[in-house]
């Protein structure tokens, strides 16, 4: 176990760093899309109902 930990520490750190960055990008994209989707739908609904 310790030997494996020593062997894979470096690649593990790189991998987790990449995963963290990717997760942050995905979350940012989702927030961005949700934010604009909400306002787009809001405007659309107002123009249809109004």
PEZIQUI-V770514 format. One record per run of one state. SS is the DSSP state (2 for helix, 1 for strand, 0 for the rest). FROM is the first residue (numbers start at 1). TO is the last residue. If there is no record, write none. Layout:
# PEZIQUI-V770514
SS_FROM_TO ; SS_FROM_TO
This chain:
# PEZIQUI-V770514
0_1_1 ; 2_2_49 ; 0_50_50
